Amino acid sequence: MRYWEDKGIITSLTEEEGKNRRYDCKNIKKMLLIKELLDEGYTLDASAEKVKKRMEMIEETLNKLKK
């Protein structure tokens, strides 16, 4: 998980180094989706990009629905 944080794929709610990491619902969903894609044979970078695009699509759709 720390490697994923270093790459900017996920972010933790923990501010201090060395403490237990805490994640919000959005980041947990990202982790689960990436794990599924890794299990299907995608690389970490490809998985992260696919999840990023999916999250952007969801945000755009929710914004359209709000209008």
mmCIF file as gemmi writes it, N, C-alpha and C atoms, coordinates in Angstrom:
data_model
loop_
_atom_site.group_PDB
_atom_site.id
_atom_site.type_symbol
_atom_site.label_atom_id
_atom_site.label_alt_id
_atom_site.label_comp_id
_atom_site.label_asym_id
_atom_site.label_entity_id
_atom_site.label_seq_id
_atom_site.pdbx_PDB_ins_code
_atom_site.Cartn_x
_atom_site.Cartn_y
_atom_site.Cartn_z
_atom_site.occupancy
_atom_site.B_iso_or_equiv
_atom_site.pdbx_formal_charge
_atom_site.auth_seq_id
_atom_site.auth_asym_id
_atom_site.pdbx_PDB_model_num
ATOM 1 N N . MET Axp A 1 ? 0.817 -1.189 0 1 0 ? 1 A 1
ATOM 2 C CA . MET Axp A 1 ? 0 0 0 1 0 ? 1 A 1
ATOM 3 C C . MET Axp A 1 ? 0.867 1.262 0 1 0 ? 1 A 1
ATOM 4 N N . ARG Axp A 2 ? 1.957 1.204 0.727 1 0 ? 2 A 1
ATOM 5 C CA . ARG Axp A 2 ? 2.83 2.387 0.766 1 0 ? 2 A 1
ATOM 6 C C . ARG Axp A 2 ? 3.423 2.675 -0.609 1 0 ? 2 A 1
ATOM 7 N N . TYR Axp A 3 ? 3.736 1.608 -1.337 1 0 ? 3 A 1
ATOM 8 C CA . TYR Axp A 3 ? 4.247 1.784 -2.702 1 0 ? 3 A 1
ATOM 9 C C . TYR Axp A 3 ? 3.191 2.458 -3.565 1 0 ? 3 A 1
ATOM 10 N N . TRP Axp A 4 ? 1.942 2.042 -3.413 1 0 ? 4 A 1
ATOM 11 C CA . TRP Axp A 4 ? 0.849 2.647 -4.176 1 0 ? 4 A 1
ATOM 12 C C . TRP Axp A 4 ? 0.703 4.114 -3.802 1 0 ? 4 A 1
ATOM 13 N N . GLU Axp A 5 ? 0.886 4.428 -2.527 1 0 ? 5 A 1
ATOM 14 C CA . GLU Axp A 5 ? 0.833 5.826 -2.085 1 0 ? 5 A 1
ATOM 15 C C . GLU Axp A 5 ? 1.977 6.628 -2.702 1 0 ? 5 A 1
ATOM 16 N N . ASP Axp A 6 ? 3.171 6.052 -2.689 1 0 ? 6 A 1
ATOM 17 C CA . ASP Axp A 6 ? 4.332 6.727 -3.269 1 0 ? 6 A 1
ATOM 18 C C . ASP Axp A 6 ? 4.126 7.028 -4.752 1 0 ? 6 A 1
ATOM 19 N N . LYS Axp A 7 ? 3.421 6.149 -5.446 1 0 ? 7 A 1
ATOM 20 C CA . LYS Axp A 7 ? 3.144 6.344 -6.867 1 0 ? 7 A 1
ATOM 21 C C . LYS Axp A 7 ? 1.963 7.295 -7.104 1 0 ? 7 A 1
ATOM 22 N N . GLY Axp A 8 ? 1.265 7.671 -6.027 1 0 ? 8 A 1
ATOM 23 C CA . GLY Axp A 8 ? 0.14 8.595 -6.153 1 0 ? 8 A 1
ATOM 24 C C . GLY Axp A 8 ? -1.16 7.939 -6.569 1 0 ? 8 A 1
ATOM 25 N N . ILE Axp A 9 ? -1.235 6.628 -6.462 1 0 ? 9 A 1
ATOM 26 C CA . ILE Axp A 9 ? -2.442 5.9 -6.86 1 0 ? 9 A 1
ATOM 27 C C . ILE Axp A 9 ? -3.525 6.041 -5.808 1 0 ? 9 A 1
ATOM 28 N N . ILE Axp A 10 ? -3.134 5.951 -4.55 1 0 ? 10 A 1
ATOM 29 C CA . ILE Axp A 10 ? -4.066 6.118 -3.433 1 0 ? 10 A 1
ATOM 30 C C . ILE Axp A 10 ? -3.467 7.117 -2.447 1 0 ? 10 A 1
ATOM 31 N N . THR Axp A 11 ? -4.306 7.614 -1.551 1 0 ? 11 A 1
ATOM 32 C CA . THR Axp A 11 ? -3.835 8.505 -0.499 1 0 ? 11 A 1
ATOM 33 C C . THR Axp A 11 ? -4.422 8.049 0.831 1 0 ? 11 A 1
ATOM 34 N N . SER Axp A 12 ? -3.614 8.157 1.881 1 0 ? 12 A 1
ATOM 35 C CA . SER Axp A 12 ? -4.109 7.771 3.199 1 0 ? 12 A 1
ATOM 36 C C . SER Axp A 12 ? -4.525 9.023 3.957 1 0 ? 12 A 1
ATOM 37 N N . LEU Axp A 13 ? -5.324 8.813 4.974 1 0 ? 13 A 1
ATOM 38 C CA . LEU Axp A 13 ? -5.763 9.908 5.827 1 0 ? 13 A 1
ATOM 39 C C . LEU Axp A 13 ? -4.742 10.187 6.923 1 0 ? 13 A 1
ATOM 40 N N . THR Axp A 14 ? -3.732 9.326 7.038 1 0 ? 14 A 1
ATOM 41 C CA . THR Axp A 14 ? -2.716 9.45 8.068 1 0 ? 14 A 1
ATOM 42 C C . THR Axp A 14 ? -1.681 10.483 7.649 1 0 ? 14 A 1
ATOM 43 N N . GLU Axp A 15 ? -1.414 11.435 8.513 1 0 ? 15 A 1
ATOM 44 C CA . GLU Axp A 15 ? -0.47 12.499 8.184 1 0 ? 15 A 1
ATOM 45 C C . GLU Axp A 15 ? 0.949 12.183 8.627 1 0 ? 15 A 1
ATOM 46 N N . GLU Axp A 16 ? 1.11 11.412 9.696 1 0 ? 16 A 1
ATOM 47 C CA . GLU Axp A 16 ? 2.433 11.142 10.24 1 0 ? 16 A 1
ATOM 48 C C . GLU Axp A 16 ? 2.99 9.838 9.68 1 0 ? 16 A 1
ATOM 49 N N . GLU Axp A 17 ? 4.285 9.843 9.336 1 0 ? 17 A 1
ATOM 50 C CA . GLU Axp A 17 ? 4.954 8.633 8.885 1 0 ? 17 A 1
ATOM 51 C C . GLU Axp A 17 ? 5.072 7.659 10.051 1 0 ? 17 A 1
ATOM 52 N N . GLY Axp A 18 ? 5.024 6.385 9.754 1 0 ? 18 A 1
ATOM 53 C CA . GLY Axp A 18 ? 5.206 5.367 10.778 1 0 ? 18 A 1
ATOM 54 C C . GLY Axp A 18 ? 3.942 5.001 11.532 1 0 ? 18 A 1
ATOM 55 N N . LYS Axp A 19 ? 2.873 5.75 11.309 1 0 ? 19 A 1
ATOM 56 C CA . LYS Axp A 19 ? 1.604 5.438 11.975 1 0 ? 19 A 1
ATOM 57 C C . LYS Axp A 19 ? 0.824 4.444 11.108 1 0 ? 19 A 1
ATOM 58 N N . ASN Axp A 20 ? -0.176 3.798 11.706 1 0 ? 20 A 1
ATOM 59 C CA . ASN Axp A 20 ? -1.054 2.928 10.934 1 0 ? 20 A 1
ATOM 60 C C . ASN Axp A 20 ? -1.795 3.754 9.891 1 0 ? 20 A 1
ATOM 61 N N . ARG Axp A 21 ? -1.889 3.229 8.708 1 0 ? 21 A 1
ATOM 62 C CA . ARG Axp A 21 ? -2.554 3.933 7.624 1 0 ? 21 A 1
ATOM 63 C C . ARG Axp A 21 ? -4.064 3.806 7.76 1 0 ? 21 A 1
ATOM 64 N N . ARG Axp A 22 ? -4.769 4.896 7.443 1 0 ? 22 A 1
ATOM 65 C CA . ARG Axp A 22 ? -6.229 4.887 7.404 1 0 ? 22 A 1
ATOM 66 C C . ARG Axp A 22 ? -6.635 5.379 6.023 1 0 ? 22 A 1
ATOM 67 N N . TYR Axp A 23 ? -7.651 4.746 5.443 1 0 ? 23 A 1
ATOM 68 C CA . TYR Axp A 23 ? -8.103 5.104 4.102 1 0 ? 23 A 1
ATOM 69 C C . TYR Axp A 23 ? -9.596 5.372 4.107 1 0 ? 23 A 1
ATOM 70 N N . ASP Axp A 24 ? -10.004 6.3 3.25 1 0 ? 24 A 1
ATOM 71 C CA . ASP Axp A 24 ? -11.429 6.578 3.122 1 0 ? 24 A 1
ATOM 72 C C . ASP Axp A 24 ? -12.059 5.584 2.14 1 0 ? 24 A 1
ATOM 73 N N . CYS Axp A 25 ? -13.366 5.664 2.033 1 0 ? 25 A 1
ATOM 74 C CA . CYS Axp A 25 ? -14.125 4.731 1.203 1 0 ? 25 A 1
ATOM 75 C C . CYS Axp A 25 ? -13.666 4.775 -0.258 1 0 ? 25 A 1
ATOM 76 N N . LYS Axp A 26 ? -13.406 5.957 -0.771 1 0 ? 26 A 1
ATOM 77 C CA . LYS Axp A 26 ? -12.989 6.107 -2.17 1 0 ? 26 A 1
ATOM 78 C C . LYS Axp A 26 ? -11.683 5.361 -2.43 1 0 ? 26 A 1
ATOM 79 N N . ASN Axp A 27 ? -10.721 5.499 -1.541 1 0 ? 27 A 1
ATOM 80 C CA . ASN Axp A 27 ? -9.439 4.833 -1.725 1 0 ? 27 A 1
ATOM 81 C C . ASN Axp A 27 ? -9.545 3.325 -1.528 1 0 ? 27 A 1
ATOM 82 N N . ILE Axp A 28 ? -10.418 2.882 -0.651 1 0 ? 28 A 1
ATOM 83 C CA . ILE Axp A 28 ? -10.633 1.448 -0.466 1 0 ? 28 A 1
ATOM 84 C C . ILE Axp A 28 ? -11.237 0.857 -1.734 1 0 ? 28 A 1
ATOM 85 N N . LYS Axp A 29 ? -12.183 1.563 -2.343 1 0 ? 29 A 1
ATOM 86 C CA . LYS Axp A 29 ? -12.768 1.086 -3.603 1 0 ? 29 A 1
ATOM 87 C C . LYS Axp A 29 ? -11.696 0.997 -4.689 1 0 ? 29 A 1
ATOM 88 N N . LYS Axp A 30 ? -10.833 1.999 -4.751 1 0 ? 30 A 1
ATOM 89 C CA . LYS Axp A 30 ? -9.736 1.976 -5.72 1 0 ? 30 A 1
ATOM 90 C C . LYS Axp A 30 ? -8.855 0.743 -5.505 1 0 ? 30 A 1
ATOM 91 N N . MET Axp A 31 ? -8.511 0.481 -4.246 1 0 ? 31 A 1
ATOM 92 C CA . MET Axp A 31 ? -7.649 -0.665 -3.938 1 0 ? 31 A 1
ATOM 93 C C . MET Axp A 31 ? -8.292 -1.976 -4.384 1 0 ? 31 A 1
ATOM 94 N N . LEU Axp A 32 ? -9.588 -2.119 -4.115 1 0 ? 32 A 1
ATOM 95 C CA . LEU Axp A 32 ? -10.284 -3.351 -4.483 1 0 ? 32 A 1
ATOM 96 C C . LEU Axp A 32 ? -10.351 -3.53 -5.999 1 0 ? 32 A 1
ATOM 97 N N . LEU Axp A 33 ? -10.65 -2.442 -6.707 1 0 ? 33 A 1
ATOM 98 C CA . LEU Axp A 33 ? -10.7 -2.528 -8.175 1 0 ? 33 A 1
ATOM 99 C C . LEU Axp A 33 ? -9.329 -2.841 -8.756 1 0 ? 33 A 1
ATOM 100 N N . ILE Axp A 34 ? -8.294 -2.194 -8.249 1 0 ? 34 A 1
ATOM 101 C CA . ILE Axp A 34 ? -6.942 -2.454 -8.742 1 0 ? 34 A 1
ATOM 102 C C . ILE Axp A 34 ? -6.544 -3.903 -8.461 1 0 ? 34 A 1
ATOM 103 N N . LYS Axp A 35 ? -6.873 -4.392 -7.28 1 0 ? 35 A 1
ATOM 104 C CA . LYS Axp A 35 ? -6.552 -5.781 -6.932 1 0 ? 35 A 1
ATOM 105 C C . LYS Axp A 35 ? -7.222 -6.741 -7.899 1 0 ? 35 A 1
ATOM 106 N N . GLU Axp A 36 ? -8.485 -6.485 -8.251 1 0 ? 36 A 1
ATOM 107 C CA . GLU Axp A 36 ? -9.182 -7.34 -9.223 1 0 ? 36 A 1
ATOM 108 C C . GLU Axp A 36 ? -8.468 -7.327 -10.56 1 0 ? 36 A 1
ATOM 109 N N . LEU Axp A 37 ? -8.076 -6.144 -11.019 1 0 ? 37 A 1
ATOM 110 C CA . LEU Axp A 37 ? -7.393 -6.031 -12.307 1 0 ? 37 A 1
ATOM 111 C C . LEU Axp A 37 ? -6.018 -6.701 -12.271 1 0 ? 37 A 1
ATOM 112 N N . LEU Axp A 38 ? -5.311 -6.58 -11.162 1 0 ? 38 A 1
ATOM 113 C CA . LEU Axp A 38 ? -4.028 -7.271 -11.023 1 0 ? 38 A 1
ATOM 114 C C . LEU Axp A 38 ? -4.214 -8.784 -11.105 1 0 ? 38 A 1
ATOM 115 N N . ASP Axp A 39 ? -5.27 -9.271 -10.471 1 0 ? 39 A 1
ATOM 116 C CA . ASP Axp A 39 ? -5.568 -10.707 -10.516 1 0 ? 39 A 1
ATOM 117 C C . ASP Axp A 39 ? -5.901 -11.167 -11.936 1 0 ? 39 A 1
ATOM 118 N N . GLU Axp A 40 ? -6.418 -10.248 -12.769 1 0 ? 40 A 1
ATOM 119 C CA . GLU Axp A 40 ? -6.752 -10.573 -14.159 1 0 ? 40 A 1
ATOM 120 C C . GLU Axp A 40 ? -5.546 -10.453 -15.081 1 0 ? 40 A 1
ATOM 121 N N . GLY Axp A 41 ? -4.401 -10.009 -14.535 1 0 ? 41 A 1
ATOM 122 C CA . GLY Axp A 41 ? -3.19 -9.96 -15.336 1 0 ? 41 A 1
ATOM 123 C C . GLY Axp A 41 ? -2.733 -8.582 -15.762 1 0 ? 41 A 1
ATOM 124 N N . TYR Axp A 42 ? -3.457 -7.53 -15.381 1 0 ? 42 A 1
ATOM 125 C CA . TYR Axp A 42 ? -3.032 -6.171 -15.698 1 0 ? 42 A 1
ATOM 126 C C . TYR Axp A 42 ? -1.816 -5.802 -14.843 1 0 ? 42 A 1
ATOM 127 N N . THR Axp A 43 ? -0.999 -4.889 -15.341 1 0 ? 43 A 1
ATOM 128 C CA . THR Axp A 43 ? 0.099 -4.352 -14.531 1 0 ? 43 A 1
ATOM 129 C C . THR Axp A 43 ? -0.476 -3.336 -13.554 1 0 ? 43 A 1
ATOM 130 N N . LEU Axp A 44 ? 0.317 -2.958 -12.573 1 0 ? 44 A 1
ATOM 131 C CA . LEU Axp A 44 ? -0.139 -1.97 -11.598 1 0 ? 44 A 1
ATOM 132 C C . LEU Axp A 44 ? -0.434 -0.633 -12.281 1 0 ? 44 A 1
ATOM 133 N N . ASP Axp A 45 ? 0.45 -0.202 -13.169 1 0 ? 45 A 1
ATOM 134 C CA . ASP Axp A 45 ? 0.237 1.077 -13.858 1 0 ? 45 A 1
ATOM 135 C C . ASP Axp A 45 ? -1.004 1.041 -14.732 1 0 ? 45 A 1
ATOM 136 N N . ALA Axp A 46 ? -1.208 -0.053 -15.467 1 0 ? 46 A 1
ATOM 137 C CA . ALA Axp A 46 ? -2.39 -0.178 -16.319 1 0 ? 46 A 1
ATOM 138 C C . ALA Axp A 46 ? -3.66 -0.232 -15.477 1 0 ? 46 A 1
ATOM 139 N N . SER Axp A 47 ? -3.596 -0.945 -14.372 1 0 ? 47 A 1
ATOM 140 C CA . SER Axp A 47 ? -4.744 -1.033 -13.462 1 0 ? 47 A 1
ATOM 141 C C . SER Axp A 47 ? -5.089 0.33 -12.891 1 0 ? 47 A 1
ATOM 142 N N . ALA Axp A 48 ? -4.068 1.041 -12.431 1 0 ? 48 A 1
ATOM 143 C CA . ALA Axp A 48 ? -4.283 2.359 -11.834 1 0 ? 48 A 1
ATOM 144 C C . ALA Axp A 48 ? -4.883 3.319 -12.855 1 0 ? 48 A 1
ATOM 145 N N . GLU Axp A 49 ? -4.405 3.27 -14.093 1 0 ? 49 A 1
ATOM 146 C CA . GLU Axp A 49 ? -4.933 4.151 -15.14 1 0 ? 49 A 1
ATOM 147 C C . GLU Axp A 49 ? -6.387 3.814 -15.448 1 0 ? 49 A 1
ATOM 148 N N . LYS Axp A 50 ? -6.699 2.539 -15.531 1 0 ? 50 A 1
ATOM 149 C CA . LYS Axp A 50 ? -8.068 2.107 -15.813 1 0 ? 50 A 1
ATOM 150 C C . LYS Axp A 50 ? -9.014 2.551 -14.691 1 0 ? 50 A 1
ATOM 151 N N . VAL Axp A 51 ? -8.588 2.395 -13.453 1 0 ? 51 A 1
ATOM 152 C CA . VAL Axp A 51 ? -9.407 2.802 -12.314 1 0 ? 51 A 1
ATOM 153 C C . VAL Axp A 51 ? -9.549 4.322 -12.285 1 0 ? 51 A 1
ATOM 154 N N . LYS Axp A 52 ? -8.491 5.046 -12.589 1 0 ? 52 A 1
ATOM 155 C CA . LYS Axp A 52 ? -8.547 6.509 -12.626 1 0 ? 52 A 1
ATOM 156 C C . LYS Axp A 52 ? -9.587 6.982 -13.642 1 0 ? 52 A 1
ATOM 157 N N . LYS Axp A 53 ? -9.57 6.384 -14.825 1 0 ? 53 A 1
ATOM 158 C CA . LYS Axp A 53 ? -10.547 6.757 -15.863 1 0 ? 53 A 1
ATOM 159 C C . LYS Axp A 53 ? -11.966 6.417 -15.426 1 0 ? 53 A 1
ATOM 160 N N . ARG Axp A 54 ? -12.132 5.266 -14.779 1 0 ? 54 A 1
ATOM 161 C CA . ARG Axp A 54 ? -13.46 4.867 -14.31 1 0 ? 54 A 1
ATOM 162 C C . ARG Axp A 54 ? -13.97 5.828 -13.244 1 0 ? 54 A 1
ATOM 163 N N . MET Axp A 55 ? -13.095 6.23 -12.324 1 0 ? 55 A 1
ATOM 164 C CA . MET Axp A 55 ? -13.492 7.161 -11.266 1 0 ? 55 A 1
ATOM 165 C C . MET Axp A 55 ? -13.852 8.525 -11.855 1 0 ? 55 A 1
ATOM 166 N N . GLU Axp A 56 ? -13.102 8.969 -12.859 1 0 ? 56 A 1
ATOM 167 C CA . GLU Axp A 56 ? -13.415 10.233 -13.524 1 0 ? 56 A 1
ATOM 168 C C . GLU Axp A 56 ? -14.779 10.16 -14.206 1 0 ? 56 A 1
ATOM 169 N N . MET Axp A 57 ? -15.059 9.025 -14.865 1 0 ? 57 A 1
ATOM 170 C CA . MET Axp A 57 ? -16.341 8.845 -15.534 1 0 ? 57 A 1
ATOM 171 C C . MET Axp A 57 ? -17.489 8.881 -14.514 1 0 ? 57 A 1
ATOM 172 N N . ILE Axp A 58 ? -17.287 8.249 -13.376 1 0 ? 58 A 1
ATOM 173 C CA . ILE Axp A 58 ? -18.311 8.243 -12.327 1 0 ? 58 A 1
ATOM 174 C C . ILE Axp A 58 ? -18.548 9.656 -11.815 1 0 ? 58 A 1
ATOM 175 N N . GLU Axp A 59 ? -17.466 10.403 -11.557 1 0 ? 59 A 1
ATOM 176 C CA . GLU Axp A 59 ? -17.593 11.791 -11.092 1 0 ? 59 A 1
ATOM 177 C C . GLU Axp A 59 ? -18.339 12.648 -12.103 1 0 ? 59 A 1
ATOM 178 N N . GLU Axp A 60 ? -17.994 12.503 -13.39 1 0 ? 60 A 1
ATOM 179 C CA . GLU Axp A 60 ? -18.671 13.277 -14.433 1 0 ? 60 A 1
ATOM 180 C C . GLU Axp A 60 ? -20.161 12.949 -14.478 1 0 ? 60 A 1
ATOM 181 N N . THR Axp A 61 ? -20.483 11.674 -14.37 1 0 ? 61 A 1
ATOM 182 C CA . THR Axp A 61 ? -21.883 11.249 -14.403 1 0 ? 61 A 1
ATOM 183 C C . THR Axp A 61 ? -22.644 11.798 -13.204 1 0 ? 61 A 1
ATOM 184 N N . LEU Axp A 62 ? -22.035 11.745 -12.026 1 0 ? 62 A 1
ATOM 185 C CA . LEU Axp A 62 ? -22.697 12.27 -10.825 1 0 ? 62 A 1
ATOM 186 C C . LEU Axp A 62 ? -22.899 13.785 -10.941 1 0 ? 62 A 1
ATOM 187 N N . ASN Axp A 63 ? -21.924 14.477 -11.487 1 0 ? 63 A 1
ATOM 188 C CA . ASN Axp A 63 ? -22.066 15.928 -11.674 1 0 ? 63 A 1
ATOM 189 C C . ASN Axp A 63 ? -23.187 16.267 -12.642 1 0 ? 63 A 1
ATOM 190 N N . LYS Axp A 64 ? -23.327 15.476 -13.707 1 0 ? 64 A 1
ATOM 191 C CA . LYS Axp A 64 ? -24.412 15.693 -14.664 1 0 ? 64 A 1
ATOM 192 C C . LYS Axp A 64 ? -25.766 15.462 -14.002 1 0 ? 64 A 1
ATOM 193 N N . LEU Axp A 65 ? -25.842 14.428 -13.16 1 0 ? 65 A 1
ATOM 194 C CA . LEU Axp A 65 ? -27.094 14.131 -12.479 1 0 ? 65 A 1
ATOM 195 C C . LEU Axp A 65 ? -27.493 15.211 -11.49 1 0 ? 65 A 1
ATOM 196 N N . LYS Axp A 66 ? -26.509 15.881 -10.91 1 0 ? 66 A 1
ATOM 197 C CA . LYS Axp A 66 ? -26.795 16.944 -9.955 1 0 ? 66 A 1
ATOM 198 C C . LYS Axp A 66 ? -27.418 18.153 -10.637 1 0 ? 66 A 1
ATOM 199 N N . LYS Axp A 67 ? -27.104 18.334 -11.927 1 0 ? 67 A 1
ATOM 200 C CA . LYS Axp A 67 ? -27.605 19.518 -12.65 1 0 ? 67 A 1
ATOM 201 C C . LYS Axp A 67 ? -29.009 19.345 -13.085 1 0 ? 67 A 1
